């Protein structure tokens, strides 16, 4: 007990007692971020959208910022937006769901500088307000991690704060994950963001002891709910991910409180 108390004392700076959602029954959405790019945020967000829609919730999706080497299709500039719209079974215009897209695989700041284009903050926030009016629950998927630069003066965390949604952090369970998660939580607290929980994605069937115990240690260090541990599945199998998520009491609460 003494050793555990020492650990908790050392990490008071990321204690979630003051920055978890105060009224989880009336949540209007969540903001999904990751500890890194390619961590599986889109599949998780799609799985969440799919299970909420399947349970009768009027759920919308949004990918405020996206970048990529090429356009995905005539209908959707970003593959992520296309997957999210399919999972939520919605047909909103791409410009509403993804108001900011740059055809360069880089941060929005770098991409906009290279292309000599601008990011219109008001357009992004107006799209979010429209979706919030249309849907009872909105799943917003970020780009990269919470510290990704959007403009010279604003990171992704600033936009998450302006949207007023609690954060779901997606990570993988591997050596180095604890450091990345703690840094993400620290940044989230600095932005004044509320934390809904952490999802560990792509857990291997042959996970090592360290990989298996990483979620336990993250919870011990932070007291943040571990929403779910998702086994490794094919990238586009969001229905399988959604079924796993629904087994979580935290996701089930979202379904039953709307």
The 8 nearest C-alpha neighbors of each residue, nearest first, counted from 0:
[[1, 3, 2, 4, 5, 6, 7, 219],
 [0, 2, 4, 3, 5, 6, 7, 8],
 [3, 1, 5, 4, 0, 6, 7, 8],
 [2, 4, 6, 0, 5, 1, 7, 219],
 [5, 3, 7, 1, 6, 2, 8, 0],
 [6, 4, 8, 2, 3, 7, 9, 1],
 [5, 7, 3, 9, 4, 8, 2, 220],
 [8, 6, 4, 10, 9, 5, 220, 3],
 [9, 7, 5, 11, 10, 6, 4, 3],
 [8, 10, 6, 7, 11, 5, 12, 4],
 [9, 11, 12, 7, 8, 13, 220, 6],
 [10, 12, 14, 13, 8, 9, 7, 221],
 [11, 13, 10, 14, 185, 9, 188, 8],
 [14, 12, 11, 185, 10, 15, 221, 184],
 [13, 15, 11, 221, 16, 12, 10, 222],
 [16, 14, 18, 17, 19, 13, 223, 222],
 [15, 17, 14, 18, 19, 222, 223, 13],
 [18, 16, 15, 19, 14, 193, 20, 21],
 [19, 17, 193, 15, 16, 194, 20, 192],
 [18, 20, 193, 194, 15, 17, 195, 21],
 [21, 19, 22, 193, 23, 18, 165, 195],
 [20, 22, 19, 23, 18, 17, 193, 24],
 [23, 21, 24, 20, 25, 26, 19, 27],
 [22, 24, 26, 25, 20, 21, 253, 252],
 [25, 23, 22, 256, 26, 253, 257, 252],
 [24, 26, 23, 22, 27, 256, 257, 253],
 [25, 27, 23, 28, 24, 22, 136, 29],
 [28, 26, 136, 135, 25, 137, 29, 164],
 [27, 29, 137, 136, 138, 26, 164, 30],
 [30, 28, 164, 138, 165, 166, 139, 31],
 [29, 31, 139, 166, 164, 140, 165, 167],
 [32, 30, 140, 167, 166, 141, 139, 168],
 [33, 31, 168, 141, 144, 169, 167, 145],
 [34, 32, 169, 144, 168, 35, 170, 40],
 [33, 35, 144, 170, 179, 180, 183, 169],
 [36, 34, 33, 144, 143, 38, 37, 170],
 [35, 37, 143, 38, 144, 33, 34, 142],
 [38, 36, 39, 35, 40, 143, 33, 41],
 [37, 39, 36, 35, 40, 170, 33, 171],
 [40, 38, 42, 37, 41, 43, 200, 169],
 [41, 39, 43, 42, 38, 44, 169, 33],
 [42, 40, 44, 43, 39, 45, 79, 140],
 [41, 43, 45, 237, 44, 39, 40, 46],
 [42, 44, 46, 40, 41, 45, 47, 39],
 [45, 43, 41, 47, 46, 42, 40, 48],
 [46, 44, 42, 48, 83, 86, 47, 43],
 [47, 45, 241, 237, 43, 49, 240, 44],
 [46, 48, 44, 45, 50, 49, 241, 51],
 [49, 47, 45, 87, 51, 46, 50, 86],
 [48, 50, 86, 46, 52, 87, 47, 51],
 [49, 51, 53, 241, 47, 52, 48, 54],
 [50, 52, 54, 48, 53, 56, 49, 254],
 [53, 51, 56, 55, 49, 54, 50, 58],
 [52, 54, 50, 51, 55, 49, 56, 48],
 [55, 53, 51, 52, 56, 50, 254, 255],
 [54, 56, 52, 53, 57, 51, 254, 58],
 [57, 55, 52, 51, 58, 54, 257, 254],
 [56, 58, 135, 134, 52, 136, 55, 59],
 [59, 57, 136, 56, 134, 137, 52, 135],
 [60, 58, 137, 134, 136, 138, 87, 130],
 [61, 59, 138, 137, 139, 83, 84, 96],
 [60, 62, 139, 96, 63, 138, 140, 97],
 [61, 63, 97, 140, 64, 139, 96, 80],
 [64, 62, 97, 98, 61, 99, 123, 96],
 [65, 63, 99, 62, 100, 142, 97, 141],
 [64, 66, 100, 99, 142, 77, 101, 62],
 [67, 65, 101, 104, 100, 102, 103, 105],
 [66, 68, 104, 103, 102, 69, 101, 65],
 [67, 69, 103, 102, 104, 66, 70, 101],
 [70, 68, 102, 67, 71, 103, 76, 77],
 [69, 71, 76, 72, 77, 102, 68, 67],
 [70, 72, 76, 78, 77, 75, 69, 73],
 [73, 71, 75, 74, 70, 76, 77, 78],
 [72, 74, 75, 76, 71, 70, 93, 77],
 [73, 75, 72, 76, 93, 71, 81, 92],
 [76, 74, 72, 77, 93, 81, 73, 71],
 [75, 77, 70, 71, 72, 74, 78, 73],
 [76, 78, 71, 79, 80, 75, 70, 65],
 [77, 79, 81, 71, 80, 82, 76, 75],
 [80, 78, 82, 77, 81, 83, 41, 62],
 [81, 79, 83, 77, 82, 78, 84, 62],
 [80, 82, 78, 84, 79, 83, 75, 85],
 [83, 81, 85, 79, 80, 84, 86, 78],
 [82, 84, 80, 86, 45, 85, 81, 87],
 [85, 83, 87, 81, 89, 86, 82, 88],
 [86, 84, 88, 82, 83, 87, 81, 89],
 [85, 87, 49, 83, 45, 88, 84, 48],
 [86, 88, 48, 84, 49, 85, 89, 52],
 [89, 87, 85, 86, 84, 90, 52, 49],
 [90, 88, 84, 87, 91, 85, 59, 86],
 [91, 89, 92, 84, 88, 85, 93, 87],
 [92, 90, 89, 93, 95, 96, 84, 94],
 [93, 91, 95, 94, 96, 90, 74, 97],
 [92, 94, 96, 95, 97, 75, 91, 74],
 [95, 93, 98, 97, 92, 96, 99, 126],
 [96, 94, 93, 126, 92, 98, 97, 91],
 [95, 97, 61, 93, 94, 62, 98, 92],
 [96, 98, 63, 62, 94, 99, 95, 93],
 [97, 99, 94, 95, 123, 63, 96, 100],
 [98, 100, 64, 97, 63, 65, 118, 101],
 [101, 99, 65, 66, 64, 98, 102, 97],
 [100, 102, 66, 103, 110, 65, 67, 99],
 [103, 101, 67, 68, 69, 66, 104, 100],
 [104, 102, 68, 67, 101, 66, 105, 110],
 [105, 103, 67, 66, 68, 102, 106, 110],
 [106, 104, 110, 103, 109, 107, 66, 67],
 [105, 107, 109, 108, 110, 148, 147, 149],
 [108, 106, 149, 110, 109, 111, 105, 148],
 [109, 107, 149, 150, 111, 106, 110, 148],
 [108, 110, 112, 106, 111, 107, 113, 105],
 [111, 109, 107, 113, 112, 108, 105, 103],
 [110, 112, 116, 114, 108, 109, 113, 115],
 [113, 111, 115, 109, 110, 114, 108, 116],
 [114, 112, 110, 111, 115, 109, 116, 108],
 [113, 115, 111, 116, 112, 110, 101, 109],
 [116, 114, 112, 113, 111, 117, 110, 109],
 [117, 115, 111, 114, 112, 118, 113, 110],
 [116, 118, 111, 119, 115, 112, 150, 114],
 [117, 119, 120, 99, 116, 111, 150, 149],
 [120, 118, 122, 121, 117, 123, 99, 98],
 [119, 121, 123, 122, 118, 124, 125, 158],
 [122, 120, 124, 123, 119, 125, 126, 118],
 [121, 123, 125, 119, 120, 124, 126, 98],
 [124, 122, 120, 126, 121, 125, 98, 63],
 [123, 125, 127, 121, 126, 122, 128, 120],
 [126, 124, 128, 122, 127, 123, 121, 129],
 [127, 125, 129, 123, 124, 95, 128, 122],
 [126, 128, 124, 130, 125, 129, 131, 123],
 [129, 127, 125, 131, 126, 130, 124, 132],
 [130, 128, 126, 132, 127, 131, 125, 133],
 [129, 131, 133, 127, 132, 128, 134, 126],
 [130, 132, 128, 134, 129, 133, 127, 137],
 [131, 133, 129, 130, 134, 128, 135, 127],
 [134, 132, 130, 131, 129, 135, 59, 57],
 [135, 133, 131, 136, 57, 58, 59, 132],
 [136, 134, 57, 58, 27, 131, 137, 133],
 [135, 137, 27, 28, 58, 134, 59, 57],
 [138, 136, 28, 59, 60, 58, 139, 27],
 [139, 137, 60, 29, 28, 30, 61, 59],
 [138, 140, 61, 30, 60, 62, 31, 137],
 [141, 139, 31, 62, 30, 61, 32, 138],
 [140, 142, 32, 31, 62, 139, 143, 64],
 [141, 143, 144, 64, 65, 140, 32, 147],
 [144, 142, 36, 35, 33, 147, 141, 145],
 [145, 143, 33, 35, 34, 146, 147, 32],
 [144, 146, 156, 155, 147, 32, 183, 143],
 [147, 145, 154, 144, 155, 148, 156, 186],
 [146, 148, 154, 155, 144, 145, 143, 149],
 [149, 147, 154, 108, 150, 146, 153, 155],
 [150, 148, 108, 107, 154, 153, 155, 147],
 [149, 151, 108, 153, 152, 148, 154, 107],
 [152, 150, 153, 108, 149, 148, 154, 109],
 [151, 153, 150, 154, 149, 148, 157, 108],
 [154, 152, 150, 149, 157, 151, 148, 155],
 [153, 155, 148, 149, 156, 146, 147, 157],
 [154, 156, 145, 158, 157, 147, 146, 149],
 [157, 155, 159, 145, 154, 158, 160, 190],
 [156, 158, 160, 155, 159, 154, 153, 161],
 [159, 157, 161, 160, 155, 156, 162, 154],
 [160, 158, 156, 162, 157, 161, 163, 155],
 [159, 161, 163, 157, 158, 162, 192, 156],
 [162, 160, 158, 163, 159, 157, 124, 164],
 [163, 161, 159, 160, 164, 158, 124, 127],
 [162, 164, 160, 161, 159, 165, 192, 193],
 [163, 165, 29, 162, 30, 28, 166, 159],
 [166, 164, 193, 194, 29, 195, 30, 192],
 [165, 167, 194, 30, 195, 31, 29, 193],
 [166, 168, 31, 196, 195, 197, 30, 32],
 [169, 167, 197, 32, 33, 31, 198, 166],
 [170, 168, 33, 198, 197, 199, 40, 32],
 [171, 169, 199, 34, 33, 200, 38, 198],
 [170, 172, 200, 199, 173, 201, 176, 38],
 [173, 171, 210, 176, 213, 199, 202, 170],
 [174, 172, 210, 176, 175, 171, 209, 213],
 [173, 175, 176, 172, 210, 209, 177, 213],
 [176, 174, 178, 177, 173, 179, 172, 180],
 [175, 177, 179, 178, 173, 174, 172, 180],
 [178, 176, 180, 179, 175, 181, 217, 213],
 [177, 179, 181, 176, 180, 175, 182, 183],
 [180, 178, 176, 182, 177, 181, 34, 183],
 [179, 181, 183, 177, 182, 178, 176, 34],
 [180, 182, 184, 178, 183, 179, 185, 177],
 [183, 181, 185, 179, 180, 184, 186, 178],
 [184, 182, 180, 186, 181, 185, 187, 179],
 [185, 183, 187, 181, 186, 182, 180, 188],
 [184, 186, 182, 188, 183, 187, 13, 181],
 [185, 187, 189, 183, 184, 188, 182, 190],
 [188, 186, 184, 190, 192, 189, 185, 183],
 [187, 189, 191, 185, 190, 186, 192, 184],
 [190, 188, 186, 187, 191, 185, 192, 184],
 [191, 189, 187, 188, 192, 156, 186, 157],
 [192, 190, 188, 189, 187, 193, 160, 18],
 [193, 191, 187, 190, 188, 160, 165, 194],
 [192, 194, 18, 165, 19, 20, 166, 195],
 [195, 193, 166, 19, 165, 196, 18, 167],
 [196, 194, 166, 167, 165, 19, 20, 193],
 [195, 197, 224, 167, 194, 226, 225, 223],
 [196, 198, 168, 225, 226, 167, 169, 224],
 [199, 197, 169, 227, 226, 228, 225, 200],
 [200, 198, 228, 170, 171, 169, 229, 172],
 [199, 201, 229, 171, 202, 170, 228, 198],
 [231, 202, 200, 230, 229, 203, 171, 232],
 [203, 201, 230, 231, 200, 229, 172, 204],
 [204, 202, 206, 205, 231, 201, 230, 207],
 [205, 203, 206, 202, 230, 231, 207, 201],
 [204, 206, 203, 207, 202, 208, 210, 211],
 [207, 205, 203, 204, 210, 211, 208, 202],
 [208, 206, 210, 209, 211, 205, 203, 212],
 [207, 209, 211, 210, 212, 206, 213, 205],
 [210, 208, 212, 207, 211, 213, 173, 174],
 [211, 209, 172, 173, 207, 213, 208, 212],
 [210, 212, 208, 209, 213, 206, 207, 214],
 [211, 213, 209, 215, 210, 214, 208, 216],
 [212, 214, 216, 210, 215, 211, 172, 209],
 [215, 213, 217, 216, 212, 218, 211, 172],
 [216, 214, 212, 218, 213, 217, 219, 211],
 [217, 215, 219, 213, 218, 214, 220, 212],
 [216, 218, 214, 220, 219, 215, 221, 213],
 [217, 219, 222, 221, 215, 216, 220, 223],
 [220, 218, 216, 217, 222, 221, 215, 7],
 [219, 221, 217, 218, 7, 216, 222, 6],
 [220, 222, 218, 223, 14, 219, 217, 13],
 [223, 221, 218, 219, 220, 224, 15, 14],
 [222, 224, 221, 218, 196, 15, 225, 197],
 [225, 223, 196, 226, 197, 222, 218, 195],
 [226, 224, 197, 227, 196, 198, 223, 218],
 [227, 225, 198, 197, 196, 224, 249, 247],
 [226, 228, 198, 225, 247, 229, 244, 199],
 [229, 227, 199, 198, 200, 230, 202, 226],
 [228, 230, 200, 201, 202, 199, 227, 231],
 [231, 229, 202, 201, 203, 232, 200, 228],
 [201, 230, 232, 202, 203, 229, 200, 233],
 [233, 231, 230, 234, 236, 201, 239, 240],
 [232, 234, 236, 235, 231, 237, 239, 42],
 [233, 235, 236, 232, 42, 237, 39, 231],
 [234, 236, 237, 233, 42, 82, 232, 238],
 [237, 235, 238, 233, 239, 234, 232, 240],
 [236, 238, 46, 240, 239, 42, 235, 45],
 [239, 237, 241, 240, 236, 46, 242, 49],
 [240, 238, 242, 237, 241, 236, 243, 46],
 [239, 241, 237, 243, 46, 238, 242, 244],
 [242, 240, 46, 238, 244, 50, 243, 239],
 [241, 243, 239, 245, 240, 244, 238, 50],
 [244, 242, 240, 241, 245, 246, 239, 229],
 [243, 245, 241, 246, 242, 247, 240, 227],
 [246, 244, 247, 242, 243, 251, 250, 241],
 [245, 247, 244, 243, 248, 242, 251, 250],
 [248, 246, 245, 249, 250, 244, 227, 251],
 [247, 249, 251, 250, 252, 246, 245, 226],
 [248, 250, 252, 247, 251, 226, 253, 224],
 [251, 249, 253, 252, 247, 248, 245, 244],
 [250, 252, 248, 254, 253, 249, 245, 247],
 [253, 251, 255, 249, 250, 254, 256, 248],
 [254, 252, 250, 251, 256, 255, 249, 257],
 [255, 253, 251, 252, 256, 51, 257, 54],
 [254, 256, 252, 253, 257, 251, 54, 24],
 [257, 255, 253, 24, 254, 252, 25, 23],
 [256, 255, 254, 56, 253, 24, 25, 135]]
